[in-house]
């Protein structure tokens, strides 16, 4: 059982369902086939060539279970109900780095969907936590490993 709330966008939910479908079908078949092939080499409990297939099965099962748990307890954000007066999960925020002047734009997502390289920022990250609930015009200082960063919230829209 999960000990914290999982927040997903509809896109994030779809991606997790796709991953679960892949692991439950194709990947499970691949592992079963590898174990079958390894049995051709003799006693599966002692053959070095079977180590990877045998250890893949529990890993796969735990991955499937974890995805089922996430999906079963996830709160999916309805895009139509997302408010744009403050920063929150499901919004896209444009902000300015006050030190460099750079304009940054991030979709605010739950931690299960976070991917900063794709401009998807977790609501649980230091920056995410600092800007949640903020309004356009607000200035925010965020503690980061390198010290602190200052941002100004410019716009908020639905992601």
N, C-alpha and C positions, 0 to 999 in steps of 0.2 A: 504494500500500500504506500502511496506517495505521501510525503510529509509536508508538501507545500502545493499551493495552487498552481496549475498549469494554465496559462492564458494563451490562446491561439487565435490567429486571424483565420478566416475561411480558407485562404490559400495555404496557411501552415497546416491546418487540419487535413486538407487534401493531400499535401506532401507526406504527412505522417501515414495516412491511409495507404497511399501508393507504396511507401516503403514497407509497411506491414504486409501488403499484398505480395510484394516481391519476395520478402523473406519467407513468408508462409508457403509460397508456391515454388518459384524458380530456384531460389537459393536452397530451400529444403531438399528439392529434387537433386540439385548439384551435390550437396553433401552426402545424400543417400547413395548416389552413383559412385562417388569417390570411395565411400566405405565398401561398397560392393566390389569395386575394382581392387581395393586393398586386400580384401579377403582372398582374392586369387593368389596372393603372395604367401598365404599360409595362415598361421595362428595370428589373428588380428590383435590379440593382447600383447604379443611380443615383437611384432614386426615394426621396425623403425619407420618404414614407409607408411604405416597406418596412424602414426601419432597425430599428424595434422587433421586427417578426417575424423578421428575419434574425438579430438578436442574441439573440433568445429561444431559438433552437434550440441553440446551444452551451451556454448557461446551463442549459437543461433537461437536456441530455445529461450535463453535469458533475454536476448534482444527482442524477440517476438513478445515475450511477456511484458517487458518494459514499455514497448510501444502500445500494447493493449491497455496497460495501466494509464499511460498518458492520455490516450484517446478516451478512455472510460471516465476519467475524472476532469477532463479539460473543460474550460469555460471558453466557448467560441464567441468572439466579439462580432456582433452584428454590425456590418459596415454602415448600415442606415441609421443606427442609433448612436454612432460616434459623434460626440460634440466637438466642435472646433474652437470653442472659446478658450479652452486651456489644453495644454499638452497632456496626452494620455495614450494608452495602448490603442492602436488603430488610426493614429494621426500621423501626418507627415509634417515635420517641423523644419523650418528654415531658420538658421541662426548664423550669427557672425562671430568668428573667433576674434575677440577684442584685441588680442596682442598682434596677430598677423593680418587681420582684416579679411581673412578667407571667409567665403560664404559656404556653409555646410548644410546639407539637407539629409535628414534621416527619417525613415519610417520607424515608429516606436512599436515594438513587438514584444511578446512574452519571451522569456529566456529560451524556450525550446526552439524558437525561430531565429534567434539572434545570429547575425552575420554582418559584422561591420564592413567587410570588404564589398558587400552588396548594399551598403547603406541601410542595414536593418539593425537598429540599436535596441538592446534589451532594456526593458523597464527596470531591471534589477542591477544594471551596470551603474558605475558611479555617475556617469553623465546622465543616464536615463533617470536615475533616482533624483538627481538634482533638478531636472527640468520638468518632471511630472507635476502637473497642477499649475505650471507657470503660464503667463499670458504674453501676447505680443507686446514688445517694449520692455519686458522684464530683463534684468541683467542677473546672471547667475555665475557664481564662482564654484568650481568643482575641484576637489582634491584628487589628484592623479599621482601615480608613482613618481613622475618627474617634478612634482610640486603642485601647482594649481593652474587652472585654465579659467578664463573668463569668457562668457558667451552672452550675446544679446539675442533674445528670441525675436525674430522678425515676423514670420507668418506661421499659421497652423492651418492645415487642411486635412481632409480625410485621405488616408493612405490608399 
